[in-house]
């Protein structure tokens, strides 16, 4: 993942590309299990604040250390 995240809200597809995930279903599984970055709905679309994604990545790195 690049150190600089976009300033716009991210989509599930963006996370798939950034983390090289198998599919968007992985992102939705994370959401159901409450293990991934915090997301929110805009109508029926799932969006992620880049700051929340960065915080989640940092927490994952901290847990792995």
TORPA-4810 file (N, C-alpha, C, O; in nm, 3 decimals):
<nodes>
NODE_1_0.085_-0.118_0.000_0.000_0.000_0.000_0.088_0.123_0.000_0.187_0.127_0.073_X
NODE_2_0.055_0.221_-0.079_0.131_0.345_-0.084_0.117_0.419_0.048_0.015_0.406_0.117_X
NODE_3_0.217_0.497_0.083_0.212_0.570_0.209_0.111_0.684_0.205_0.058_0.723_0.309_X
NODE_4_0.084_0.736_0.087_-0.013_0.844_0.073_-0.145_0.789_0.019_-0.149_0.730_-0.089_X
NODE_5_-0.250_0.808_0.095_-0.383_0.766_0.052_-0.453_0.881_-0.018_-0.421_0.997_0.007_X
NODE_6_-0.547_0.851_-0.105_-0.624_0.958_-0.170_-0.701_1.039_-0.066_-0.726_0.990_0.044_X
NODE_7_-0.738_1.160_-0.100_-0.815_1.243_-0.008_-0.965_1.218_-0.021_-1.042_1.259_0.065_X
NODE_8_-1.006_1.151_-0.127_-1.149_1.121_-0.146_-1.185_0.997_-0.063_-1.098_0.920_-0.022_X
NODE_9_-1.315_0.979_-0.040_-1.360_0.857_0.026_-1.332_0.738_-0.065_-1.346_0.746_-0.187_X
NODE_10_-1.293_0.628_-0.005_-1.254_0.508_-0.079_-1.371_0.412_-0.093_-1.461_0.409_-0.008_X
NODE_11_-1.371_0.334_-0.199_-1.472_0.232_-0.222_-1.416_0.096_-0.182_-1.296_0.082_-0.157_X
NODE_12_-1.502_-0.004_-0.176_-1.457_-0.141_-0.150_-1.360_-0.185_-0.259_-1.263_-0.255_-0.232_X
NODE_13_-1.386_-0.143_-0.382_-1.297_-0.177_-0.493_-1.159_-0.115_-0.475_-1.058_-0.175_-0.511_X
NODE_14_-1.155_0.006_-0.419_-1.026_0.069_-0.390_-0.946_-0.015_-0.292_-0.825_-0.033_-0.308_X
NODE_15_-1.014_-0.067_-0.188_-0.944_-0.149_-0.089_-0.894_-0.279_-0.151_-0.785_-0.326_-0.119_X
NODE_16_-0.974_-0.337_-0.240_-0.931_-0.459_-0.310_-0.802_-0.432_-0.386_-0.709_-0.512_-0.381_X
NODE_17_-0.797_-0.320_-0.456_-0.678_-0.286_-0.534_-0.560_-0.255_-0.442_-0.449_-0.302_-0.467_X
NODE_18_-0.581_-0.176_-0.338_-0.473_-0.134_-0.249_-0.408_-0.251_-0.177_-0.286_-0.257_-0.164_X
NODE_19_-0.492_-0.345_-0.130_-0.442_-0.457_-0.049_-0.430_-0.586_-0.129_-0.398_-0.692_-0.073_X
NODE_20_-0.455_-0.578_-0.260_-0.447_-0.695_-0.348_-0.531_-0.811_-0.293_-0.483_-0.924_-0.281_X
NODE_21_-0.656_-0.780_-0.261_-0.749_-0.879_-0.207_-0.811_-0.959_-0.321_-0.813_-0.913_-0.435_X
NODE_22_-0.862_-1.079_-0.290_-0.922_-1.162_-0.395_-1.048_-1.101_-0.458_-1.070_-1.113_-0.579_X
NODE_23_-1.130_-1.034_-0.375_-1.254_-0.975_-0.428_-1.312_-0.879_-0.326_-1.266_-0.872_-0.212_X
NODE_24_-1.415_-0.805_-0.368_-1.483_-0.715_-0.276_-1.554_-0.792_-0.166_-1.581_-0.737_-0.059_X
NODE_25_-1.584_-0.918_-0.189_-1.648_-0.999_-0.086_-1.562_-1.005_0.040_-1.615_-1.011_0.151_X
NODE_26_-1.432_-1.002_0.024_-1.342_-0.999_0.140_-1.367_-0.875_0.223_-1.372_-0.882_0.346_X
NODE_27_-1.383_-0.761_0.159_-1.410_-0.635_0.229_-1.543_-0.645_0.304_-1.553_-0.603_0.419_X
NODE_28_-1.643_-0.702_0.239_-1.774_-0.716_0.304_-1.768_-0.815_0.420_-1.837_-0.797_0.520_X
NODE_29_-1.685_-0.918_0.408_-1.666_-1.012_0.520_-1.600_-0.941_0.638_-1.640_-0.961_0.753_X
NODE_30_-1.499_-0.860_0.610_-1.435_-0.782_0.716_-1.539_-0.697_0.787_-1.539_-0.687_0.910_X
NODE_31_-1.627_-0.637_0.711_-1.729_-0.550_0.770_-1.824_-0.630_0.858_-1.856_-0.588_0.969_X
NODE_32_-1.869_-0.746_0.809_-1.960_-0.830_0.888_-1.893_-0.877_1.017_-1.956_-0.883_1.122_X
NODE_33_-1.766_-0.912_1.008_-1.691_-0.962_1.125_-1.633_-0.849_1.210_-1.576_-0.874_1.316_X
NODE_34_-1.648_-0.726_1.163_-1.594_-0.608_1.230_-1.443_-0.620_1.253_-1.393_-0.589_1.361_X
NODE_35_-1.372_-0.665_1.149_-1.228_-0.680_1.159_-1.153_-0.586_1.065_-1.031_-0.572_1.077_X
NODE_36_-1.221_-0.523_0.974_-1.156_-0.435_0.877_-1.169_-0.290_0.917_-1.214_-0.259_1.027_X
NODE_37_-1.129_-0.200_0.828_-1.141_-0.057_0.857_-1.287_-0.016_0.867_-1.375_-0.075_0.805_X
NODE_38_-1.310_0.086_0.947_-1.446_0.136_0.966_-1.498_0.194_0.834_-1.428_0.271_0.768_X
NODE_39_-1.618_0.156_0.798_-1.680_0.206_0.676_-1.818_0.263_0.707_-1.868_0.250_0.818_X
NODE_40_-1.877_0.326_0.608_-2.011_0.381_0.624_-2.084_0.374_0.490_-2.022_0.362_0.384_X
NODE_41_-2.214_0.381_0.498_-2.297_0.372_0.378_-2.339_0.509_0.331_-2.373_0.597_0.411_X
NODE_42_-2.335_0.526_0.201_-2.394_0.642_0.134_-2.499_0.581_0.042_-2.468_0.535_-0.068_X
NODE_43_-2.623_0.582_0.089_-2.726_0.508_0.018_-2.692_0.361_0.027_-2.680_0.307_0.138_X
NODE_44_-2.677_0.295_-0.086_-2.643_0.152_-0.082_-2.494_0.128_-0.107_-2.451_0.013_-0.118_X
NODE_45_-2.417_0.236_-0.116_-2.275_0.225_-0.146_-2.191_0.233_-0.019_-2.216_0.316_0.068_X
NODE_46_-2.092_0.148_-0.009_-2.001_0.144_0.105_-1.882_0.234_0.076_-1.821_0.226_-0.031_X
NODE_47_-1.849_0.319_0.173_-1.735_0.410_0.158_-1.647_0.404_0.282_-1.693_0.368_0.391_X
NODE_48_-1.520_0.439_0.264_-1.422_0.436_0.372_-1.347_0.568_0.374_-1.303_0.618_0.270_X
NODE_49_-1.333_0.625_0.493_-1.253_0.746_0.508_-1.106_0.703_0.505_-1.068_0.612_0.579_X
NODE_50_-1.023_0.766_0.422_-0.883_0.726_0.414_-0.812_0.732_0.550_-0.720_0.653_0.575_X
NODE_51_-0.852_0.824_0.637_-0.791_0.832_0.771_-0.823_0.707_0.853_-0.739_0.658_0.927_X
NODE_52_-0.947_0.656_0.838_-0.985_0.533_0.910_-0.908_0.413_0.854_-0.868_0.324_0.930_X
NODE_53_-0.886_0.411_0.724_-0.809_0.302_0.663_-0.666_0.307_0.715_-0.610_0.204_0.752_X
NODE_54_-0.606_0.427_0.719_-0.469_0.441_0.770_-0.462_0.398_0.916_-0.368_0.328_0.954_X
NODE_55_-0.559_0.438_0.998_-0.561_0.399_1.140_-0.571_0.247_1.153_-0.504_0.188_1.238_X
NODE_56_-0.652_0.184_1.070_-0.666_0.039_1.073_-0.535_-0.028_1.034_-0.493_-0.124_1.099_X
NODE_57_-0.471_0.021_0.929_-0.342_-0.036_0.887_-0.240_-0.023_1.000_-0.169_-0.118_1.032_X
NODE_58_-0.234_0.095_1.060_-0.139_0.117_1.170_-0.166_0.021_1.286_-0.072_-0.029_1.348_X
NODE_59_-0.295_-0.004_1.315_-0.328_-0.096_1.425_-0.289_-0.239_1.389_-0.246_-0.315_1.476_X
NODE_60_-0.302_-0.275_1.262_-0.262_-0.409_1.219_-0.111_-0.426_1.229_-0.062_-0.532_1.269_X
NODE_61_-0.038_-0.322_1.193_0.108_-0.327_1.204_0.149_-0.336_1.351_0.240_-0.411_1.386_X
NODE_62_0.081_-0.262_1.437_0.110_-0.264_1.580_0.085_-0.400_1.641_0.161_-0.445_1.726_X
NODE_63_-0.023_-0.467_1.598_-0.055_-0.600_1.650_0.045_-0.704_1.602_0.072_-0.802_1.672_X
NODE_64_0.100_-0.684_1.482_0.192_-0.781_1.426_0.333_-0.769_1.487_0.412_-0.862_1.482_X
NODE_65_0.361_-0.652_1.545_0.496_-0.629_1.601_0.519_-0.701_1.731_0.627_-0.691_1.789_X
</nodes>
